[in-house]
Amino acid sequence: EAAGKDFAIQVAVRFRPGTTSSGRLLVPLHQKLMLERQKASTAERGGAVSIGEKEPEEFQDALLGQLMQDPVRLPHSGRVCDRKVIEQQLRREGPQDPFDGTPLRAEQLVPEIELRARIMAWRDEKRRDAFDHGDRHKLQEDEVQQLVEQLGGDVDPELVEMVLEAERLKAAGRSELQKATRRTFRHQGESGNADEEREEQERDTAADEQANAAASGDNLRDMPLAGARDLNVAPTVETEEEELGEAPRRDGPKLLAVSPPTRIAMFQPGVGVRPFVFKRVFDDGAEQQEVYNQACRNSICSALNGFNACLLCYGQTGSGKTHTMFGQSVAMGGNAGAVVSRTSGCVVRAVRDLFDAAASLEETCGVQTTFMAQYVQVYQEQVSCLQSGNNVALREAALGAPVLLQGAEEVKLECILDAAEVLSKGEERKRYAETAMNHRSSRAHTVLVIKIHQTKGDVEVTSQLHLVDLAGSERVKKSRVQGGRLVEAVGINSSLMILGQCIAARVESRSHVRYYESRLTLLLRSALGGDSRTAVIICCHKEDLHGDETLQALSFGERCAMVTNRAQAAMASSSTSALAVVEATLQECSQQIQGLEQRGKGHLPACQRLRQRHSVLLHKRIELSRRVGGLEKET
């Protein structure tokens, strides 16, 4: 996995036809303030922006400024305080009025019955307001759209990709620097380290003892504190009042806007309006050809250039994964399946491009190219061939080599018609079932493996292209499956969870990847390992009913693309902010390379890769900053 530091996943998102959410939304305070500040700046009015209502001053304790529960008046100074606060003050500081120093005992305190009644009425009103589902504080539809526009700007797709590459470069540099530091520490004398650890432990123990002594209570006399509740005191009106109904229900996740080419906005409870930025975003009006050209073709070109490549379609059941991968003409077979039409999916278009490229390479460069295909499905952790129906065993010829599909029929592809026949024959053995969410739901993961062998003279290059149509994740309460279908759903969700863990381990450059915990991930090991060129298309619904699943799918896409919070914020704001993030990452990477060189690790392949990636990213940043600067001047 040494080369795994260069592993990256290109993520695109596609939505099936539907309608986005509209209506009022309850957003967090910071987003409400952001919108109010924008309104204030637009209206050119100064002053602070305030939201909500503060407690009336007469309801506040004169000593601490907090809302009182049992107000009492001090007879000499005339100040009004909460009974518990002033009694605690008298116990700690002695029997004297804290405001004028006159003698004062607890029995001299004068209850303010009428004030207490008004305080309780005010609190009851506020409590009733809290149970109106936040309607008073919800944003109107036009305000929601203003907030969506303010939180997410349109960013150039190339700039999005450059920010993501900068984040991956930073993570790789930190990983190598940490490894070099650990190796340095291991070479130091253990005795010296033990003495240092013992001294540090003694210092920490002494510091803890001082902190405990300071917190024992003897020194806390600077400020009066409210005492603990006395459980023997008669209950107040507040504790005797009845519950005011159920807790307010929160709105679930909702899709607010899809703004090609790079931006999505969702409402997430507790977070508010949240922008998602990916390299490519396709609305429901996107054609199959557009999706293939912008999200898939690079993986096909990489496979022809000798890299292992993979195209994955991930998403909720019924979100359009199979349509994206295969289109509508695959099941026809014969000439109909071999014709690339407007509705043809990525698989048929990829096969056509492979044969076109092979013919061009042979004509211009004398490169001979052969294609061999295997078509399998993974159902309930069992792999079977979709051509013969036989069970397939996964075998390893060598450690790190591509997994062999022992028992899977291997078909030589001479033309696109052969590929259409393979796909058509496989459709007959695919496992489908009807659920409450999809009348033709895939119940197994299907993988088309195309082995590409290129020769020119004595030079031979072999690569593999994996085209994967994953079964859709589903919630049982929505799909309403039972019996065997329920077992299938559990198996699908389990394998998808392990796939997500493996992808997370790869993008984070972890030393161990859990390929062997699922047949699907073991089968895709060569597609997810090394320098594999992997592309993922996230398919989503637009309707509010599927908001939870859409949010989960988009979060999966962020993990695949290694989108950090900093990168997300930069890409969602402006081109200038995104370029600033790239610049900061380049500076940090330079420092990381210097740190490796100072430790004598500059000759290692990992450090050399860092230098190369730093140089490439620097060149891209210079070119793109010039272009972005020119666009900003024009606007």
Stockholm file with secondary structure:
# STOCKHOLM 1.0

chainA/1-635         EAAGKDFAIQVAVRFRPGTTSSGRLLVPLHQKLMLERQKASTAERGGAVSIGEKEPEEFQDALLGQLMQDPVRLPHSGRVCDRKVIEQQLRREGPQDPFDGTPLRAEQLVPEIELRARIMAWRDEKRRDAFDHGDRHKLQEDEVQQLVEQLGGDVDPELVEMVLEAERLKAAGRSELQKATRRTFRHQGESGNADEEREEQERDTAADEQANAAASGDNLRDMPLAGARDLNVAPTVETEEEELGEAPRRDGPKLLAVSPPTRIAMFQPGVGVRPFVFKRVFDDGAEQQEVYNQACRNSICSALNGFNACLLCYGQTGSGKTHTMFGQSVAMGGNAGAVVSRTSGCVVRAVRDLFDAAASLEETCGVQTTFMAQYVQVYQEQVSCLQSGNNVALREAALGAPVLLQGAEEVKLECILDAAEVLSKGEERKRYAETAMNHRSSRAHTVLVIKIHQTKGDVEVTSQLHLVDLAGSERVKKSRVQGGRLVEAVGINSSLMILGQCIAARVESRSHVRYYESRLTLLLRSALGGDSRTAVIICCHKEDLHGDETLQALSFGERCAMVTNRAQAAMASSSTSALAVVEATLQECSQQIQGLEQRGKGHLPACQRLRQRHSVLLHKRIELSRRVGGLEKET
#=GR chainA/1-635 SS CGGGGGCEEEEEEEECSCCCCCSCBCCCHHHHHHHHHHHHHHTTCCSCCCCSCCCCGGGBCTTTCCBCSSEEECTTTCCEEEHHHHHHHHHHHCSBCTTTCCBCCGGGCEECHHHHHHHHHHHHHHHHHHTSTTGGGCBCHHHHHHHHHHHCCCCCHHHHHHHHHHHHHHHHHHHHHHHHHHHHHHTSCHHHHHHHHHHHHHHHHHHHHHHHHHTSSTTCCSSCCCCCCCTTSCCCHHHHSCCCSSCCCCCCCEEEEEETTTEEEEEETTTEEEEEECSEEECTTCCHHHHHHHHTHHHHHHHHTTCCEEEEEEEBTTSSHHHHHHBSSGGGCHHHHHSCCTTBCHHHHHHHHHHHHHHHHHHHHCCEEEEEEEEEEEETTEEEETTTCCEEEEEESSTTSCEEEETCCCEEESSHHHHHHHHHHHHHHCCEECCSSCTTEECSEEEEEEEEEEEETTEEEEEEEEEEECCCBCCHHHHCCCTHHHHHHHHHHHHHHHHHHHHHHHHTTCSCCCGGGCHHHHHTHHHHSTTCEEEEEEEECCSGGGHHHHHHHHHHHHHHHTCCHHHHHHHTTCHHHHHHHHHHHHHHHHHHHHHHHHTTCTTSHHHHHHHHHHHHHHHHHHHHHHHHHHHHHHC
#=GC SS_cons         CGGGGGCEEEEEEEECSCCCCCSCBCCCHHHHHHHHHHHHHHTTCCSCCCCSCCCCGGGBCTTTCCBCSSEEECTTTCCEEEHHHHHHHHHHHCSBCTTTCCBCCGGGCEECHHHHHHHHHHHHHHHHHHTSTTGGGCBCHHHHHHHHHHHCCCCCHHHHHHHHHHHHHHHHHHHHHHHHHHHHHHTSCHHHHHHHHHHHHHHHHHHHHHHHHHTSSTTCCSSCCCCCCCTTSCCCHHHHSCCCSSCCCCCCCEEEEEETTTEEEEEETTTEEEEEECSEEECTTCCHHHHHHHHTHHHHHHHHTTCCEEEEEEEBTTSSHHHHHHBSSGGGCHHHHHSCCTTBCHHHHHHHHHHHHHHHHHHHHCCEEEEEEEEEEEETTEEEETTTCCEEEEEESSTTSCEEEETCCCEEESSHHHHHHHHHHHHHHCCEECCSSCTTEECSEEEEEEEEEEEETTEEEEEEEEEEECCCBCCHHHHCCCTHHHHHHHHHHHHHHHHHHHHHHHHTTCSCCCGGGCHHHHHTHHHHSTTCEEEEEEEECCSGGGHHHHHHHHHHHHHHHTCCHHHHHHHTTCHHHHHHHHHHHHHHHHHHHHHHHHTTCTTSHHHHHHHHHHHHHHHHHHHHHHHHHHHHHHC
//
